[in-house]
Amino acid sequence: MKKIIFLFLITFSFILKSNAQHHSKDSAISTSLITVNYAYQFPGNDLFKRFLSIVGFNISEKFPGNDLSKRFYSNSAIGSSYLYKTKSNWFMGADGFFMFRDKIKETGILDSISTSDGNVIDGNGIYADIRTVERGFYLGVKGGKLFPIFGTNKNSGIIVLLGGGFMQHKIRIENTGNTAAQLKGEYKKGYDRLTNGLAISEFIGYMYHGNSRFVNFFGGFEFVQAFTQNRRSFDYDLMAKNNTKRIDLLSGFKVGWIISLHKRQPEKFYFN
């Protein structure tokens, strides 16, 4: 994580230096923006509650939203978005991200087919190589507003976005060599905890939009609240269908690179 943050700081320093040779725009423009982004996310309500308290909303300790933190650790997310920016600095568009981590927190999902020492026997009578990892995604639409304060021009500043969409996550069970019959095909679905539902999202951060189409970036905090439920008809380890309603929260820091599709404005020259 420290290496990733360091790389982004170096990149942003280069961006600011390379844009110093351009004149700042003296007017807001309308343009289409394509972003590629990375986020480091934390499940549960701890970070979300702290952020709300900072902005003046104190919530009860009983506030729900720790369901996801019982299953997964913090994760990475890689995503992309399309945004249309108006001359009045309003935004509308769509976005999505893929979240992943090669380790999960929840234990015991394979106990019913495991030996006393926690291993699964494959078709050859030896221990199967079984790995459980986190996989998930979010797809949605969003809109918001840019406020050109603390910016070098009228197209840069504080940006606030609100969105809604669909989030899904599951425990991916990797059966190396597909040797364990207990975890083939439809059987595997009885253990993977496939969960999804509608979600809302919020983002607040800073966007830098210069004269160049390619030298633009943003960074800030993103929060996702998903109202989900297990979608499998039967969980083998529980020997029942899980109908529990969940509130899955993700909070994290997101940074991204922006490709602006606007036409570069000509430089202005003044003559006495």
Secondary structure, DSSP 4 states (H G I P E B T S, - for coil): -HHHHHHHHHHHHHHHHHHTTSPPPSS---EEEEEEEEEEEEESSHHHHHHHHHTT----TT---BTGGGTB--EEEEEEEEEEE-TTSEEEEEEEEEEEES-BS---TTGGGS-TTS--B-TTSSB--EEEEEEEEEEEEEEEEEE-SS-SSTT-EEEEEEEEEEEEEEEEEEEGGG--GGGSHHHHHTTS--EEEEEEEEEEEEEEE-SSSS-EEEEEEEEEEEEEEE--S-BTTTTB----EEEEEEEEEEEEEEEE-SPPPPPP----
